Amino acid sequence: MSESRYDSIRGSVNSNKSHCVEVAVIGAGISGLAVADQLIRAGLSVCVLEARARVGGRLLGSPLDLGASWYWPGEHRVIALTQRLAIDTFEQYRTGDALIDDMAGLQRYPGNPIDVPSYRIAGGTSALAAALTAEFPLGTLQLQQPVHEITSDLHIATREHRWQAHHVVIALPPALAVHSITLPPELPAELIDVAARTPVWMGDSVKVVAHFKEPFWRRDGLAGAAMSRRGPLAELHDMSGPGGEPAALFGFARAASMHADIEIDIREQLIRMFGTRASEPLEVLIQDWSREQWTVPPGTYVLPDYAKFGHRVYQQPALAGRLHWSSTETAPTYAGHIEGALAAAERTVASILGNRVSTT
Ligand SMILES: Cc1cc2nc3c(=O)[nH]c(=O)nc-3n(C[C@H](O)[C@H](O)[C@H](O)COP(=O)(O)OP(=O)(O)OC[C@H]3O[C@@H](n4cnc5c(N)ncnc54)[C@H](O)[C@@H]3O)c2cc1C
């Protein structure tokens, strides 16, 4: 979808009055978009309020993923969504040996014990978000609208506009929601406490993508998979597109290990592990998720309690069935994954449609 279409959507909103919808979804990550998609197709009026100037949240980059990359066998919601949206997928490249880089030096592990079978989305996972929004009616999606307040009677305020909804869906990490949005005072204290202490999945991660002219490591019999105790990248994988085009390696680093000259260290590591042909990447992209205002509240990456994922407080809507939690962190299964974000959306949609039937 073009930027100009978003602009015309924004332009259609009159700031002097509240806009009424049946469902207001806060957050245009994959979970919020999946909720909106299913409710629109069920005939409800929906608006999606998104803080950033783009959709997708932790799905970022095309075709080189700077957020999520993979889905795994058995993640049937992701598989069904790719099929419905006619999005091409391909198998993660795993052929060849893996590397281990530690103080003893570089060792080659035959048969790549690092990568498990997984799949990727042609064009990057952000293609899922783009394809979902392409089907939305004009005016549904409101970009650059950070929500800062939800009142007890479900008025939703951004800096420029107000909305009134019968249901509100909080489709962003719970810890970020309690940090950045003034929530209705009637919400149970336990819910607020659990939300504030629910970690943001991958909120402490830095994803680094090194884009090359060709996947030269494959010709050396290497899978591109590696573990390193010396860093700064702790874990690396082949990130090339279908057929090796575009060619790329990616790695994860800890946010705590970032410093001003980190790119120099990363380039040295790539040469140490993959040889001199790694010395001339076309580009090195560094995405530090811990610094993303609309993903993690300051300091939240240190939250340690992943048992809060899928907590029972998220499974029932609050405020007499009208306020719902729908990010991947709220899913009892596959929490953290795209599949978890879709599972949370599924629960939210069932709850809203069930409530609608029983009240009509
Ligand atoms: C580096 C990295 C690698 C990953 N790898 C994988 C992988 O390989 N496979 C996998 O399955 N998962 C992976 N994940 C996780 C996956 O990206 C997430 O599970 C999924 O994208 C979460 O979607 P979501 O909709 O729940 O949340 P988000 O994507 O975080 O969406 C929340 C949305 O809310 C918006 N927002 C925030 N605050 C406000 C506000 N006040 N008002 C309005 N809007 C707001 C945000 O801008 C964002 O668009 C990875 C994540 C990262 C960061």
The ligand as an ORCA input file, in Angstrom:
! r2SCAN-3c Opt
* xyz 0 1
  C      14.677     -9.649     16.234
  C      13.411    -10.477     16.312
  C      13.392    -11.745     15.757
  C      12.229    -12.516     15.812
  N      12.195    -13.738     15.178
  C      11.041    -14.414     15.103
  C      10.936    -15.561     14.266
  O      11.892    -15.916     13.556
  N       9.749    -16.227     14.240
  C       8.665    -15.806     14.983
  O       7.611    -16.467     14.924
  N       8.731    -14.696     15.760
  C       9.876    -13.985     15.819
  N       9.935    -12.826     16.518
  C       8.748    -12.408     17.284
  C       7.653    -11.806     16.390
  O       8.192    -10.732     15.662
  C       6.511    -11.345     17.289
  O       5.974    -12.468     17.977
  C       5.341    -10.696     16.550
  O       5.731     -9.895     15.477
  C       4.556     -9.886     17.591
  O       3.428     -9.297     16.994
  P       2.442     -8.449     17.898
  O       1.394     -7.924     16.973
  O       2.027     -9.251     19.071
  O       3.295     -7.230     18.496
  P       4.112     -6.062     17.735
  O       4.659     -6.560     16.448
  O       5.072     -5.519     18.727
  O       2.985     -4.968     17.398
  C       2.574     -3.992     18.332
  C       2.198     -2.737     17.533
  O       1.670     -1.760     18.428
  C       2.180     -0.478     18.067
  N       2.102      0.380     19.253
  C       2.881      0.359     20.358
  N       2.450      1.287     21.252
  C       1.375      1.897     20.697
  C       0.494      2.937     21.133
  N       0.605      3.549     22.347
  N      -0.497      3.344     20.273
  C      -0.657      2.760     19.062
  N       0.162      1.758     18.599
  C       1.153      1.325     19.417
  C       3.592     -0.796     17.610
  O       4.127      0.244     16.821
  C       3.396     -2.094     16.824
  O       3.089     -1.855     15.480
  C      11.071    -12.016     16.467
  C      11.090    -10.731     17.020
  C      12.247     -9.957     16.932
  C      12.240     -8.543     17.496
*
